[in-house]
Amino acid sequence: MSNFRNDSQLYTWLYRIATNESITFLNRKKQKNNISLDERADYDLAETLADSPYFDGDKAQMKLQKALLTLPEKQRLVFNMKYYDDLKYDEISEILGTSVGGLKASYHIAVKKIEDYLLNTD
Amino acid sequence: MNERDINLQKEAPTLAAIGNGIPFTVPSGYFEELSDILKSRVLVESMRPDDNPGFNVPQNYFEELSSRIENRASVENLRTLVPSDGFSLPEGYFAELSARIITRVENSLERKTPVRRLFTSLVSYAAAACITVMIATAIYYSSNTYNFNKQLSEIPDQEIINYLQAHSTAGDTPFIIENLNSGQMEAVTPDVSAEELELYINSTTL
């Protein structure tokens, strides 16, 4: 809390910390498990998702989660923040340090890819 | 329906139909215990010394891990393809090894390195004997000469003169003349002139 400079909302500041720490944690985990290919890591996550005791969705939501795992990391982040957390582009820009225009493009592309995945995958 | 949902309906109707409900749950009591868990974690982190995280891995351990595992896998694969490396040990090698080592060590202790001297003891003794003889000889002669001179100096001069007059021979004359100086010559022949002496010498020369 002593590092909070009050130049943004507390919520976005905490969100940024949580995002960065989560990414760092996942990268360390990948490194320790000697997982070098992102496709392989995402495939393993998709496979374990079905067996996860904390997944509480239906088949469609499972498919959506698998579709998300096919996205690049940045696009996935933007989509999650926009779609699930309903953050504004300004807030997302503050958290990720990306321009609003770039975020809109990323979100638009992510939506398209997910739609294609949902339509073309069983 | 808000603007976002309207736009999503147009762009991705399948996605819009699924909805944005979060399909994940958390363990029971997660949020109730979260503050306590966070406080305890903060306390643990604060107690950890900065310079010693407890356990360290070698430098570049994770970076080289994949190549190290691949190399190990290749070696294991090679072993399955070539089970024998072509070398074998004689029968009973390890069983006799300790006894063989002990025997060899004992033999090496008994064996003494021969020491060859540059100069044998015989040559040393001979050299020492020669030197001793030379020194003894030198001492003997020097002591004889010394004794003779000492004895001679104790005899009065007149006795020596009387002896020489009684026992001199013709062969002693040149020797006597050689060792006489002019002063002594006048003492021996005070009444004889030089011309008479010369006449005598010329008449008696052989």
Contacts between the chains, C-beta under 8 A, distances in Angstrom:
chain1	res1	chain2	res2	distance
A	31	B	62	4.9
A	32	B	62	6.9
A	34	B	62	7.5
A	34	B	65	5.4
A	34	B	66	5.5
A	34	B	69	6.9
A	36	B	66	6.1
A	54	B	24	5.4
A	54	B	25	5.2
A	54	B	26	6.8
A	54	B	27	7.5
A	55	B	23	6.1
A	55	B	24	6.1
A	55	B	25	7.8
A	56	B	23	5.5
A	56	B	24	6.3
A	56	B	25	4.6
A	57	B	21	7.7
A	57	B	23	2.6
A	57	B	24	7.7
A	58	B	23	7.7
A	60	B	17	7.8
A	60	B	18	4.9
A	61	B	18	6.2
A	61	B	21	7.5
A	61	B	23	4.1
A	62	B	23	7.5
A	64	B	15	7.2
A	64	B	18	5.3
A	65	B	23	6.9
A	83	B	20	5.3
A	84	B	20	5.5
A	84	B	22	5.9
A	86	B	4	7.4
A	86	B	20	7.6
A	108	B	11	7.6
A	111	B	8	7.1
A	111	B	11	5.6
A	111	B	12	5.0
A	111	B	15	6.5
A	112	B	11	7.3
A	112	B	12	7.3
A	114	B	12	6.7
A	114	B	15	5.6
A	115	B	11	7.2
A	115	B	12	3.8
A	115	B	13	8.0
A	115	B	14	5.8
A	115	B	15	5.5
A	118	B	12	7.9
A	118	B	14	4.5
A	118	B	15	6.4
A	118	B	18	7.7
A	119	B	14	6.0
